[in-house]
Amino acid sequence: MCTLASLEETRAFAQKLAQTLPEGALVLLTGPVGAGKTTLVKFIAEALGFKGEVTSPTYTLIHEYPTPAGLVVHIDAYRMVNQEELYHLGLEDYLPEARLVLIEWGRPEVFPDSLEVRLTPTDAGRQVAIFPHGRAFLPKI
């Protein structure tokens, strides 16, 4: 667990996370509204070489960010009552092909082999905790 007190610390954390996650990792980004989930996705995509704009896919559900390291898939499951539907929408097709799949609001019980990055706002910034679920790789950050 660590605290990120600034955007620069968040960027540095994202850089380390992006470099240590194995190819095809499924990462759940959890925390309340405004915790910094989309900001973290932006910095992860940038760390892997994406030069475009990163926005929340709240209404489109999925955004794809091509990087030199491979495709980064960004999913927002906030409005999904049944997150299992993501499997019917092609999530399993992304997993072997993507460099990373990042799911905001993803629930570990739906995605058992995932790494959860929990962001919690505090007076000092954002507290970050990482939880591996199932066969997920625990990065050393």
C-alpha positions as CSV (number, residue, x, y, z in Angstrom):
1,M,0.0,0.0,0.0
2,C,1.3,3.5,-0.8
3,T,0.0,7.0,-1.0
4,L,0.3,9.1,-4.2
5,A,0.4,12.7,-3.2
6,S,0.6,14.3,-6.7
7,L,0.0,13.6,-10.4
8,E,3.7,13.1,-10.9
9,E,3.7,10.4,-8.2
10,T,0.7,8.8,-9.9
11,R,2.5,9.0,-13.3
12,A,5.6,7.3,-11.8
13,F,3.5,4.6,-10.2
14,A,1.7,4.0,-13.5
15,Q,5.1,3.7,-15.3
16,K,6.3,1.1,-12.8
17,L,3.0,-0.8,-13.0
18,A,2.9,-0.8,-16.8
19,Q,6.5,-2.1,-17.0
20,T,6.0,-4.9,-14.4
21,L,2.6,-6.3,-15.5
22,P,2.8,-9.3,-17.8
23,E,1.4,-9.3,-21.3
24,G,-2.3,-10.0,-21.3
25,A,-2.8,-9.0,-17.6
26,L,-6.4,-8.2,-16.6
27,V,-6.4,-5.3,-14.1
28,L,-9.4,-4.1,-12.2
29,L,-9.4,-0.5,-11.1
30,T,-11.7,0.0,-8.1
31,G,-12.5,2.9,-5.9
32,P,-15.1,5.6,-5.5
33,V,-16.1,8.2,-8.2
34,G,-13.2,10.6,-8.5
35,A,-10.6,8.3,-7.1
36,G,-8.4,8.6,-10.2
37,K,-9.1,5.4,-12.1
38,T,-9.2,7.0,-15.6
39,T,-6.1,9.2,-14.7
40,L,-4.2,6.0,-13.9
41,V,-5.3,4.4,-17.2
42,K,-4.1,7.5,-19.0
43,F,-0.7,7.3,-17.4
44,I,-0.4,3.5,-18.0
45,A,-1.2,4.0,-21.7
46,E,1.3,6.8,-21.9
47,A,3.9,4.7,-20.2
48,L,3.4,2.1,-22.9
49,G,3.8,4.7,-25.7
50,F,0.2,5.8,-26.4
51,K,0.2,9.4,-27.7
52,G,-3.6,10.1,-28.0
53,E,-6.3,11.2,-25.7
54,V,-7.5,8.8,-22.9
55,T,-11.1,9.3,-21.7
56,S,-13.5,7.3,-19.7
57,P,-15.5,4.8,-21.9
58,T,-18.6,5.2,-19.6
59,Y,-21.0,5.4,-22.5
60,T,-19.1,3.5,-25.2
61,L,-18.0,0.8,-22.8
62,I,-14.7,0.0,-24.4
63,H,-11.8,2.1,-25.7
64,E,-8.7,0.7,-27.4
65,Y,-5.3,2.4,-27.2
66,P,-2.7,1.1,-29.7
67,T,0.8,1.3,-28.2
68,P,4.2,0.0,-29.5
69,A,4.0,-2.5,-26.6
70,G,0.6,-3.8,-27.8
71,L,-3.1,-2.9,-27.5
72,V,-4.3,-1.4,-24.2
73,V,-8.0,-2.1,-23.7
74,H,-9.9,0.2,-21.4
75,I,-13.4,-0.9,-20.2
76,D,-15.8,1.0,-17.9
77,A,-18.2,-1.5,-16.2
78,Y,-19.8,1.2,-14.0
79,R,-23.2,1.0,-15.7
80,M,-23.2,-2.8,-16.2
81,V,-25.5,-4.6,-13.8
82,N,-24.2,-7.9,-15.0
83,Q,-20.5,-7.7,-15.7
84,E,-20.4,-11.3,-16.9
85,E,-21.9,-9.8,-20.1
86,L,-18.4,-8.6,-20.9
87,Y,-17.4,-12.2,-21.8
88,H,-20.3,-12.3,-24.3
89,L,-19.1,-9.0,-25.8
90,G,-15.6,-10.4,-26.6
91,L,-13.5,-9.9,-23.5
92,E,-12.0,-13.4,-23.9
93,D,-10.9,-12.4,-27.4
94,Y,-9.0,-9.4,-26.0
95,L,-7.1,-11.2,-23.3
96,P,-4.7,-13.2,-25.4
97,E,-4.2,-10.3,-27.9
98,A,-3.9,-7.2,-25.7
99,R,-0.9,-6.0,-23.8
100,L,-3.2,-5.0,-20.9
101,V,-7.0,-5.0,-20.2
102,L,-8.0,-2.4,-17.7
103,I,-11.5,-2.6,-16.3
104,E,-12.8,0.4,-14.2
105,W,-15.3,-0.8,-11.6
106,G,-14.5,-4.4,-12.3
107,R,-15.6,-6.9,-9.6
108,P,-13.1,-9.6,-8.6
109,E,-15.8,-12.2,-8.2
110,V,-16.6,-11.8,-11.9
111,F,-12.9,-11.7,-13.0
112,P,-11.3,-14.2,-10.7
113,D,-7.8,-14.2,-12.3
114,S,-7.2,-10.5,-12.1
115,L,-5.1,-7.9,-10.3
116,E,-7.1,-5.3,-8.4
117,V,-5.7,-1.8,-8.0
118,R,-7.8,-0.1,-5.4
119,L,-7.6,3.7,-5.3
120,T,-8.9,5.6,-2.2
121,P,-8.9,9.4,-2.0
122,T,-7.4,10.8,1.2
123,D,-6.4,14.2,2.5
124,A,-2.8,13.4,1.4
125,G,-3.7,12.3,-2.1
126,R,-4.7,8.8,-3.2
127,Q,-4.0,5.6,-1.3
128,V,-3.2,2.7,-3.6
129,A,-3.6,-1.0,-2.6
130,I,-2.9,-3.9,-4.9
131,F,-4.7,-7.3,-4.5
132,P,-4.0,-10.3,-6.7
133,H,-7.0,-12.6,-7.3
134,G,-6.7,-16.1,-8.6
135,R,-3.7,-16.7,-10.8
136,A,-2.9,-13.0,-11.2
137,F,0.7,-11.8,-11.0
138,L,1.6,-9.5,-8.1
139,P,3.9,-6.8,-9.4
140,K,6.8,-5.6,-7.3
141,I,6.3,-1.8,-7.2
